[in-house]
Amino acid sequence: MPSFHVTPKRRYLVRYNPKRVPHQFTDVLIIGAGITGIRAALAIDPKLEVVLATKDVISQSNSAYAQGGIAGVFDPLDDFANHVADTMAAGKGLCNHDIVETVVREAPDRIRELVSFGAVFDQADGEIALTQEGGHSHRRVVHALGDATGKEVMRALIDRIHREPQIATWEKTFTIDLLTHEGQCRGALVWNPDHGKTFVWAKQTILATGGAGRLFRETTNPEIATADGQAMAFRAGAELRDMEFMQFHPTVLYIAGSSRHLISEAVRGEGGLLRDCQGRRFMPDYDPAAELAPRDIVSRAITRQMEKTRHHCVYLDLTHLDKAMVHERFPHIGQVCAEFGLDLTRDLIPVRPGAHYMIGGLTVDPEARTTLPRLWAAGEVSSSGLHGANRLASNSLLEGLVFGLRAGRNASAAALGEEDRFTALSLEADNSPPMQPMDASLKLDDLLNSLNSEMWRNVGIERSAEGLEAALQQVEFWDRYVGPREFSNTQGWELQNMLLAARLMIRAAIARKESRGTHFRNDFPNTDPQQAEHISITAS
């Protein structure tokens, strides 16, 4: 498969004068405070100083919204080989077997570790309760608060991190760009509304910024998922790969005019059925596993059934299930539906697919090391080899735990091996050509909505050469007049990051002339064994 170069509009999104910007020094800088970032922070040697920067409050992350759970082998009828096989099958030929094996074998220990941190998982008969989700051959998904696993896990981790005096948490702090010197990452330029810009110099830096779901009109992701980590690392010279693989979750609550809410995979795992607007159960027509088929298959089946029936959604049916079980198992989903006058046990729930999880990202090795020295990455911002071309349900929080721990340990060891001297590196003032000033007439909300619609229409669940080329032309047009501008707020920087990430995603999708996992080309509907390789992208 090809590796190619893309030219970002600028190296840095803002100009700077190092004499006029405050400088902060730390041993390890961690950007992102979801499950991955916090687990990394807890793995840093207590002798080291850590700055944990997050662009929102620490409680706001993709991790906190995770419903289904964390996959791990606890059932005596299950074993590691089954979990490995299920993960490999979902990944459609692009998983790294050694990585999958490592992550799967660590899963029970990482989950027990969360218990030791104070996380409380649901139980049955005195043991951790397990459920089954799409693509899994056994019940192996642990969950908490019924359907709010991420909320409980993040509560425990945040409580734990607040006990560590050497970890400084910087909330409402937007990372504009990574700092590089002589081809190595040396920290980041950050901004917050109270202090403005700050240079944070670090011996080692860990990226844990999450995904890119807000590129699309229909998404389960909160507003923070704007591909900032992928974009800033790319501008700094790190390699990205598999950017064409965006996973679309099949079941997102669809109420016109409202924000979208995830309806967990576990709903189908517990027996929920999908029906079209005529009340017909359709999934057996598309796959023998029916509702428990992998997410890419279910998402495409729903999309095609919507086209066949010319209806804006399909429906989840739980009315045949035990009412007490439904209320106990899905309290959060039930509460959200109730806000719209829907009862999970009585009504059909309108759903349709939405962008959910970014599989591609920074290329990392088994130790979470990126191609840019002194920069580590873990979780959704990275491409570790675990997910391949399609992520198996409930492997995402697991990856964050395993690789967050690994990134933290390795960055810690590297920082401990350096001399404890802190001096600002020679950083010349940015003498690049003047940027165009922010134009008050530029409607960023309108541009973002247009980008979201374009990506959903032409870079969504089904793609074609014609649609991808049209999307690339449109995104590059927007980038030509947005990219060179200098913004002074997060909305502008996020839009610039999203335009760059969109260009990379589209270019990779054009290059992959086959269908594999989450990437489906209706002009190349078959999987080509000759293309079972990664597509890598670097900045030129």
C-alpha angles and dihedrals in degrees: 000000000000127000112204145174131243124191116227116215092243139359093230126029092217136032117241142189110210091208091061101042122078117245125220125188129206139156098237128015116200117192112202130034106214123113091294098049095046093046088051091050092052089054094058115105108259090232088070128079116235132195113201108194123191127175094222132026114305093251092060112084140117087254092062091058095052109122112174105058145234123307118231138144110255103129112098088222090058130067141185092262090060093050090047092049093049092049092048092048092052091048092062099219101318102088119110103235095208091052092048091049092049095048095045093050092049094048100090092048093049091050092048087049090057088053089054088053089056104266112148115212124194114267139206122195091348095306132096107279117239132202134185127238137186115301094016119117093201141029102269108133115112116204142183136213087010098277104003102080095143092053093054095042092049091047090057094044094047091049089050096049093050087065092062110089093189091062113081112197114209110195126190088025117139118203107220099182145343116253117232132189125182091348096309133105111248103173135290147281108241136181137200130176094247101048105020117213124002131180108224110197114198137176089222133012129205123199115209100151100136131220149330107242094130089072086082133066092227112049143140092215126107119242093268094071097094103134093253095147095049091048099045093046091049091052088050092055105263120142120246126197142184092023090153091069110089113158117224116206110225099218121051118153106253116204112154111245096013130101114264121260127198117243103205125243085235090073088068090038089061092050107280114155131212118229132178125231090277091057094252120143102229109171095089086063090062107037138007089234088057111187091005095059117119116284097255091057094046093047093052092045091053092047092051093045090052088052092048094050094035089228129136096234147359127235138246113220120204096151093107093056128092107278095216091052092050093051093046096044100043109031096143095048089045091053093049092049091047089060086067095043095260125135115204092212096048111025136060108246117225112230141165134171125279138180107274119158134023107221096181126065142112113002107243133180124227089279094054091253116148126211089259110081116244091018121108127182136191141168126022094344090065140064105223101164094251099107104035110186097338131024119234111233116270094012092106102074086041092056090048091054097045098042094035088058091046094048092048095049094047096044088048093052091047093049092048088054093059127084114264095240120124119200129147110252120238102279117173121211112268104266095177118132113290114272123232109260121245109279113219089209091061105102104210094184091055092048091050092049090049092050091048092051094046093050093047093048100045108015098039134099095321122033139184137185091251094051095043093050090049091050092048092051092050096045093047089050091054091044092054092066101027098043098062094049123101112227127191099202140061094249092063095043092048091052091051090050092048093050090053093047090048091053090052093047093049094046091051092047090052091050094052101076096184139060117259130156112316092357110085122177113189088199090054102030097164131078113246114212089206090064097055090122138099123261111224127198130194133177118261 
